[in-house]
C-alpha cells in the first residue's frame, strides 16, 4: 500500500469499528487463532488496525505485536480502555509498517495472521511471503484469502477505487497453491465461506429480506453459508487458510 492508502486509514481511525460482530466468518477467525496458538506464544497481527483482534488476544496471554500501515490506527489501539486495562507487559506492541516489508526477524514468532487486508494489495504474494518468513519452523500462518468468485467484488472494487485505491485483488486457487509450495509450507487447514453471502449484494436483497439472518444465524458454527460453501468450495468467495511452516527449514 502507498501513502494514499495510509492517509485513507489515518482519516478513518477515530471512527473505525472495534466490534466486528459474531457472524460465523468472524467467529471462525477466533476459532483458528485459538486452535493454533497457546498461552505464551508470540503472535503477529498484520493489518491489525486499532487492535480489534490484538487486544483481546493479548488478554488470552499471547505476546502480541500489532502491525499496521496507519499510525493513527495504532494510536487508537493505545487509547482503548481494553488496552489500558492490560498489565503493561501484556499490552500488544504497536509497529507501523507495510505488510510487504515487516521489521521483524526471520523465524522468530510462533504465529502470524492477516485478516481483511491482503485483498487490497496488488503484491499480496510478497506480504504472504513476509508472514511466512517471520514464523519459526513448525509455526503457523493464518490467511484470509479472497477468491475471484464473488458478486460483492463489483461493489468493493468501486468503493475502494473511489477512495484512491488501485482496486482489489482476489487470488485464484492456482496462484495460492503455487505460492504455498514455493514457500515450503504445508496446508494445515482451509475453510471456505461466502457462497451465499454474495447474494446480499444483489439489489434490495439486504434491505428487503431476512437473508442475512437466515444464512448467518447467530450461534451456528458453521452457519448455513459455511455449510453450503463447504459442499462447493470452488465457488467460495473467501477462504481461511492455515499454513504450517516446514520444520525442516
C-alpha positions as a printed NumPy array, in Angstrom:
array([[  0.   ,   0.   ,   0.   ],
       [  1.056,   3.608,  -0.624],
       [  0.907,   6.837,   1.361],
       [ -2.52 ,   7.479,  -0.179],
       [ -3.857,   4.288,   1.376],
       [ -2.155,   5.186,   4.651],
       [ -3.94 ,   8.537,   4.645],
       [ -7.259,   6.795,   3.957],
       [ -6.969,   4.711,   7.116],
       [ -5.497,   7.537,   9.186],
       [ -8.574,   9.646,   8.431],
       [-10.917,   6.836,   9.451],
       [ -9.055,   5.671,  12.53 ],
       [-11.138,   7.538,  15.112],
       [-14.401,   6.006,  13.853],
       [-13.1  ,   2.586,  12.839],
       [-15.157,  -0.18 ,  14.402],
       [-13.741,  -2.47 ,  17.065],
       [-16.79 ,  -4.746,  17.319],
       [-16.678,  -6.942,  14.22 ],
       [-19.781,  -8.933,  15.083],
       [-20.383, -12.576,  15.861],
       [-21.282, -13.981,  12.448],
       [-19.651, -17.309,  11.671],
       [-16.905, -15.819,   9.426],
       [-15.862, -13.561,  12.315],
       [-16.094, -16.318,  14.917],
       [-14.07 , -18.555,  12.623],
       [-11.098, -16.215,  12.868],
       [-11.033, -16.657,  16.637],
       [-11.513, -20.403,  16.396],
       [ -8.442, -20.711,  14.199],
       [ -6.292, -18.344,  16.264],
       [ -7.094, -20.184,  19.493],
       [ -6.717, -23.612,  17.879],
       [ -3.222, -22.952,  16.542],
       [ -1.732, -20.828,  19.332],
       [ -1.131, -21.366,  23.02 ],
       [ -0.732, -19.056,  26.038],
       [  2.769, -17.632,  25.98 ],
       [  3.112, -17.856,  22.19 ],
       [  4.428, -14.886,  20.241],
       [  1.877, -13.763,  17.653],
       [  1.992, -11.043,  14.975],
       [ -1.256,  -9.468,  13.76 ],
       [ -0.557,  -7.908,  10.34 ],
       [ -3.015,  -5.237,   9.258],
       [ -4.222,  -5.14 ,  12.845],
       [ -5.817,  -1.664,  12.591],
       [ -6.985,  -0.472,  16.034],
       [ -6.173,  -3.784,  17.679],
       [ -9.646,  -5.251,  17.365],
       [ -8.117,  -8.729,  17.42 ],
       [ -4.751,  -7.984,  19.008],
       [ -6.031,  -6.527,  22.276],
       [ -8.369,  -9.422,  23.016],
       [ -5.695, -11.915,  22.033],
       [ -3.241, -10.287,  24.435],
       [ -5.884, -10.804,  27.105],
       [ -5.617, -14.524,  26.347],
       [ -1.942, -14.387,  27.35 ],
       [ -0.348, -14.317,  23.916],
       [  2.582, -11.958,  23.34 ],
       [  1.144,  -9.875,  20.508],
       [  2.691,  -7.465,  18.035],
       [  0.121,  -5.408,  16.13 ],
       [  1.402,  -4.21 ,  12.746],
       [ -0.424,  -1.604,  10.68 ],
       [  0.383,   0.901,   7.961],
       [ -1.577,   3.61 ,   9.777],
       [ -0.012,   5.31 ,  12.825],
       [ -3.433,   6.724,  13.698],
       [ -4.966,   3.258,  13.861],
       [ -2.306,   2.124,  16.301],
       [ -2.799,   5.281,  18.344],
       [ -6.486,   4.404,  18.642],
       [ -5.488,   0.949,  19.881],
       [ -3.404,   2.513,  22.659],
       [ -6.334,   4.73 ,  23.648],
       [ -8.782,   1.855,  24.061],
       [ -9.921,   1.079,  27.597],
       [ -9.342,  -2.632,  26.988],
       [ -5.727,  -1.923,  26.031],
       [ -5.091,   0.235,  29.089],
       [ -6.686,  -2.353,  31.363],
       [ -3.992,  -4.881,  30.46 ],
       [ -0.793,  -5.052,  32.513],
       [  1.963,  -3.027,  30.85 ],
       [  3.972,  -6.081,  29.81 ],
       [  0.9  ,  -7.783,  28.369],
       [ -0.191,  -4.987,  26.033],
       [  0.207,  -5.526,  22.266],
       [  3.33 ,  -3.923,  20.833],
       [  2.396,  -1.458,  18.048],
       [  4.555,  -1.41 ,  14.907],
       [  4.   ,   0.905,  11.936],
       [  4.935,  -0.99 ,   8.781],
       [  3.876,  -2.192,   5.38 ],
       [  2.966,  -5.872,   5.303],
       [  5.341,  -6.385,   2.387],
       [  8.419,  -5.482,   4.448],
       [  7.971,  -6.405,   8.089],
       [ 10.646,  -5.15 ,  10.537],
       [ 10.618,  -8.478,  12.375],
       [ 13.383, -11.086,  12.431],
       [ 13.06 , -14.268,  10.411],
       [ 11.97 , -17.445,  12.218],
       [ 11.219, -15.5  ,  15.395],
       [  7.499, -15.875,  16.208],
       [  5.067, -18.725,  16.758],
       [  2.21 , -17.409,  14.622],
       [  1.332, -14.651,  12.195],
       [ -2.05 , -13.841,  10.727],
       [ -3.667, -11.324,   8.402],
       [ -7.411, -10.714,   8.046],
       [ -9.336,  -8.457,   5.622],
       [ -6.16 ,  -6.79 ,   4.361],
       [ -4.486,  -8.857,   1.644],
       [ -7.338,  -8.18 ,  -0.784],
       [ -6.196,  -4.554,  -1.121],
       [ -2.628,  -5.425,  -2.163],
       [ -1.662,  -5.971,  -5.803],
       [  1.562,  -7.552,  -4.478],
       [ -0.025,  -9.613,  -1.731],
       [  2.176, -12.603,  -2.538],
       [  5.052, -10.543,  -1.14 ],
       [  3.08 ,  -9.868,   2.03 ],
       [  2.256, -13.564,   2.418],
       [  5.946, -14.389,   1.968],
       [  6.752, -11.976,   4.797],
       [  4.139, -13.546,   7.068],
       [  5.806, -16.903,   6.468],
       [  9.36 , -15.562,   6.82 ],
       [  8.899, -14.27 ,  10.365],
       [  7.35 , -17.511,  11.679],
       [  9.622, -20.148,  13.167],
       [  9.817, -23.586,  11.517],
       [  6.781, -25.547,  12.675],
       [  4.838, -22.338,  13.376],
       [  1.554, -21.266,  11.81 ],
       [  0.328, -18.612,   9.402],
       [ -3.397, -17.848,   9.105],
       [ -4.559, -16.075,   5.957],
       [ -7.836, -14.587,   4.812],
       [ -7.767, -15.148,   1.028],
       [-10.357, -13.568,  -1.266],
       [-11.338, -15.727,  -4.232],
       [-12.417, -14.356,  -7.637],
       [-15.956, -15.801,  -7.433],
       [-17.929, -13.03 ,  -5.712],
       [-20.605, -10.599,  -6.864],
       [-19.611,  -8.37 ,  -3.97 ],
       [-16.246,  -7.586,  -5.535],
       [-18.05 ,  -5.34 ,  -8.041],
       [-19.227,  -3.177,  -5.151],
       [-15.957,  -3.244,  -3.232],
       [-13.831,  -2.509,  -6.305],
       [-15.856,   0.632,  -6.971],
       [-15.782,   1.567,  -3.289],
       [-12.011,   1.398,  -2.908],
       [-11.241,   2.978,  -6.272],
       [-13.425,   5.905,  -5.243],
       [-11.199,   6.282,  -2.17 ],
       [ -7.972,   6.245,  -4.165],
       [ -7.012,   2.575,  -4.033],
       [ -5.902,   0.905,  -7.287],
       [ -8.526,  -1.81 ,  -6.867],
       [ -8.981,  -5.146,  -5.127],
       [ -7.099,  -8.324,  -5.865],
       [ -8.696, -11.712,  -5.216],
       [ -6.363, -14.667,  -5.767],
       [ -7.071, -17.831,  -7.731],
       [ -6.601, -21.309,  -6.274],
       [ -3.782, -21.926,  -8.757],
       [ -1.83 , -18.837,  -7.697],
       [ -2.051, -19.572,  -3.993],
       [ -1.228, -23.262,  -4.372],
       [  1.875, -22.379,  -6.385],
       [  2.867, -19.754,  -3.815],
       [  2.439, -22.059,  -0.83 ],
       [  4.576, -24.765,  -2.427],
       [  7.302, -22.229,  -3.149],
       [  7.259, -21.058,   0.456],
       [  7.69 , -24.633,   1.692],
       [  4.525, -24.59 ,   3.768],
       [  2.098, -27.39 ,   4.494],
       [ -1.604, -26.669,   4.132],
       [ -2.836, -27.499,   7.621],
       [ -6.473, -26.446,   7.241],
       [ -8.724, -24.404,   4.97 ],
       [-12.306, -23.302,   5.482],
       [-14.401, -21.948,   2.615],
       [-17.129, -19.361,   3.19 ],
       [-19.236, -16.828,   1.369],
       [-21.007, -18.609,  -1.483],
       [-24.42 , -17.456,  -0.232],
       [-23.193, -14.176,   1.266],
       [-22.592, -12.651,  -2.146],
       [-26.358, -12.716,  -2.76 ],
       [-26.646,  -9.9  ,  -0.22 ],
       [-25.109,  -7.569,  -2.811],
       [-27.984,  -8.046,  -5.244],
       [-30.336,  -5.031,  -5.423],
       [-32.671,  -4.712,  -2.41 ],
       [-31.874,  -8.177,  -1.041],
       [-30.168,  -6.815,   2.085],
       [-32.797,  -4.15 ,   2.776],
       [-35.973,  -6.08 ,   1.965],
       [-35.309,  -9.654,   3.003],
       [-34.076, -11.577,   6.035],
       [-31.489, -13.46 ,   4.02 ],
       [-28.604, -12.33 ,   6.231],
       [-30.307, -13.661,   9.37 ],
       [-31.112, -16.901,   7.557],
       [-27.649, -17.687,   6.215],
       [-25.735, -16.263,   9.207],
       [-27.928, -17.409,  12.08 ],
       [-26.466, -16.469,  15.445],
       [-24.647, -19.22 ,  17.288],
       [-24.285, -21.579,  14.325],
       [-20.768, -22.793,  13.569],
       [-20.662, -23.358,  10.699],
       [-23.745, -21.399,   9.686],
       [-25.818, -22.181,   6.586],
       [-23.477, -20.192,   4.364],
       [-20.498, -22.113,   5.712],
       [-22.191, -25.49 ,   5.306],
       [-23.286, -24.836,   1.724],
       [-19.948, -23.32 ,   0.732],
       [-18.189, -26.341,   2.188],
       [-20.028, -28.51 ,  -0.336],
       [-18.99 , -26.291,  -3.279],
       [-15.62 , -24.861,  -2.159],
       [-14.597, -23.904,  -5.686],
       [-17.382, -21.295,  -5.567],
       [-16.271, -19.796,  -2.25 ],
       [-15.667, -16.064,  -2.229],
       [-13.266, -16.355,   0.706],
       [-11.083, -19.   ,   2.296],
       [ -9.442, -19.004,   5.693],
       [ -6.19 , -20.882,   5.264],
       [ -3.806, -22.203,   7.913],
       [ -0.246, -22.934,   6.818],
       [  2.407, -24.714,   8.856],
       [  5.951, -23.729,   8.054],
       [  8.181, -26.675,   7.222],
       [ 10.025, -27.537,  10.432],
       [ 12.999, -28.832,   8.471],
       [ 13.977, -25.303,   7.431]])
